[in-house]
C-alpha cells in the first residue's frame, strides 16, 4: 500500500477523489433530506386540506353518512369522538395505523354512548360550537383500502359541533410519490456518484502527470549531472510561469553557483600550489646546498622563504575560515585607534582619524587595515595617507597613496584571489595576491564594502565602509 501511494500523482489523485467523495456524500444527503422534507410537507398540506374539508361539513351539522370526504378518493378519513371512539370512516377502509384508534368500523350509537366516560379528553384549545381548530397535528402511518396498503401522512383537525361535541378528523395523503422520488434520487446518486468519482480520479491522474512531467525531467537531468559530475549541464526549464518553472530556474542558478564555486576552488588550489611550490623549492635547494657546503648557506634567504611560507599558510587558513562562514563577532572596535596602531612604525604613513566605533572581529579588521597598508606602501612613491571619518551611519576608512594607481579596468579584478598586477611574481615584488581578496571578504562579512578608486594624488584610493556600532 505504501508503494502504491508512494508517488505524488497517486496521493494527489487519492486526495482529490476522497475530497470529492465526501463533498458528494454530504451534498447527496442534503438533497435527499430536503427532497423528503418538501414532499412530506406537500403530503401534509394535502392531508390537512382534506381534514379541514370534512371538519367544515361536521361544523355545519352534516350527518356522518352524508360526509363527502368519506368516499376514499382523496385518502383515508377517520372521525373520532374523544380520543379513540370511531364515529365515521372512509369507504372500503380495512386497516389503519398512525391515528389515535386503529378501528375501521364506526361504533353503534349505544356503544358510543357507553364509552363517553372512558374517552373523555382534555382539549388544549377552547372552541365555540361550529368552530374549527386553527392548529393541526401530523403523523405518519399506513392504511389498507380495498386490499391495497400504502403509507400516508395523516393530519388531525379538531372541530366543535353543535350537537355532537368535540370531534377529531384524521385525513391521510399518500406518501408513495415521496418514497418514489427519494428512491429514484438515491438510485441516480448510487449510479452517478461512482461514475463522477471515476472521472475525477482519471482527470486528476492525467492533469498531475502532465504537471509533474517537467519535474521528472528535472530529476532525471539532475541524476545525470550527479553521475557525470559535469556541472556545466543544466536542467530543462519549461516555458511556463508556474512553480515548476521557478524550481527549474532556481535549480539552474544553484548549479551555476556550484559550478562557479567548484571552479573557484580548483583555481584556488592550483594557485595555492603554485605559490607554495616556489618558496618550498627555494628553501629545499638552500638546505641541500647547505648540507653539501655549509659555508654557502644563505641563512637570510632561508628565513625569508620560511616567513613567506608562514604568511601564505596564515592567509590560506583565514580564507578557509571565511569560506566556511566564520562569524565576525560583535565586539566594539575603535577604527581610529586601530589605524594608528597599524601605521605605527611605518615610514611615510600619516593618519588623520576621528573616533568611530564599529562592531566585529578586532583581529579580522586589523588584518584588513594591515593588508591595505602593505599594499599602499608597496605601490606608493613616498607617502601614504590614512583617513577615518563618519558618513551618515557608516564608518569610512580611506587608504590613499601617491603611486601610479590602479587602472579602471582592473579595479574589481584586483580583489580576486591570487591576482596581482605586478609584472614579476618574485618574492621581492610583493605577496601572493591574497591580501586584497582577504580584505574584501572580511569587509563583506562585516556588512560593509571595500572599493578601489583614484586618490587625490593620482594614486590608488581604497575605501572601507562599515556600519557604525
Buried (B, 14 or more C-beta within 10 A) or exposed (E): EEEEBEEEBBEBBBEBBEEBBEEBEEEBEEBBEEBBEEBBEBBBBBBBEBBBBBBBBBBEEBEBEEBEBBEBEBBBBBBBBBBBBBBBBBEBBEEBBBBBBEBBEBBEEEEBEEBEEEBEBEEEEEBEEBBBBEEBEBBBBBBBBEEEEBBBBBBBBBBBBEEBEBBBBBBBBBBEEBBEBBEEBBEEBEEEBEEBBEEBBEEBBEBBBEBBEBBEBBEEBBEEBEEEEEBEBBBEBBEEEEEBBEBBBEBBEEBEEEBEEEEEEEEBEEBBEEBBEBBEEBBEBBEEBBEEEEEEBBEEBBEBBEEBBEBBEEBBEBBEEBEEEBEBBEEEBBBBBBBBBBBEEBEBBEBEBEEBEBBBBBEBBBBBBBBBBBBBBBBBEEBBBBBBBEEEEBBBBBBBBBBEBBEEEEBEEBBBBBBBEEEEBEBEEBBBBBBBBBBBBBBEBBBBEBBBBBBEBEBBBBBBBBEBB
